[in-house]
């Protein structure tokens, strides 16, 4: 019996932990971005991840090609990404404004995202 239990434990450890709901939401978000933007998503936004220090926040790395857009267009793009993220994380929050996006450039500098006042209030530098 102990061998069976040990075998099951080792199998479960090898499979890795189950995806959390936030990880599933991130996967859905990336899938939605791919569907909306298409093959250029990885060129425009090469890396997307959750922010481990802020719950329900996604970090989006924007490539230099995004900065060729007018500021208002960048803000509109960030707002649309927030809307997509909010649809995926809204089931986990009491207020949809707790869903946040942070956009950084390839050197890690924050260049846009949700304001402190509310996730839906976005800005672009």
N, C-alpha and C positions, 0 to 999 in steps of 0.2 A: 504494500500500500504506500509506504514511504517513497519507493522508487517511482511509482506512478505519479504521485504528487510532485516529486522533484522534477520528473520529466515534463509534466505540464507547466510547471513554473519556468523551467528553462525555455520551453517552447514559447511561452508568452513573452518572456524577456527578449527572445530573439526576434519576435514579430515587432517589437517596439511598442511604445504606448499608443493607445487609441488617440486619434485626432480629437483635439478639443473642439468645441463649437466655434471658437474664434478662429482656429486653424481652418476649419471647413468654410467659414465665412470668407476668410482670406482667399482660399482656393476658388470660391464662387466669384469673388470680386475680380480676381485675375482673369478668370474665364469670361466674365462680362466685359472687361476691358479688351480682351482679345477679340471678342465678338463685335464690339463697337468700333474699335480702331483698326483691327485686322493685323496683317503681318508687320506693319510698321510700329506696333506697340512696343516691341522689344528694342527698337531703335530709339523711339521717343522716351520710353520709360523702361530702362533696362533692368531695374530691380525694384521689387515691391515686397514689403515685409510688414509685420506687426511691430509696433513700438513696445518693447518689453516694459518700459517705465511708465507708460500711459495706457490704461485699459481702453479698449475699443478705438485705438488710434492706429491708422495705417500710415506707413512711411513710403513715399513714392520718390524714387530717384529720377529726376528729369535730365535728359541729355541736353547738350548745348543747342541742338536744333530747335528746341522749344523756345529758346530766348530770341529767336528770329521773329517770333510772333509779336504783334502789338500787345501792350500790357493788358488791355481790355479783353483780348482774345485769350491770353493766358489765364486771366481771372475766370473767364467763362469756362475754360477747360477744367480748371480746378473745381469750380462749382459743380460741373457735370460729374466729375470723379467723386466728389463728396456725395452727390445724390445716389450714385451707383453703390458706394460703400454703405450709405445709410440704409438702403433697401436690404442689404445683406446682414447688417448688424442690429437692426431695429428690434428684433425679437429678444435681444439680450439686455436691452436698456429700458429704463423707465421713461426716458425722454430722448427723442431722436437726436437732439442737440448734443448728446454725450458721445455720439459717433463723430470722430474727427479724422481729418487728413493732414499730413505734414508733407510738404514737397521740398526736397533738398536737391542741390546741384551735385555734380559728380565729385566735388571736393567735400561734400557734407554740410555746406552752408544752407541754412533754411532760407528758401526763396518764395515761400507761399504756403497756403493751407488754411486751416480753420483758426479763427480768432479765439482768444481766451473766453470771450463773452458767450459764444455758442458755436457749436460745430458747423452750423449752416451758414455762419457769417465768415466768408472766405476772403483772402487777399492774395495778391501777387505782387512781387517786387519788380 
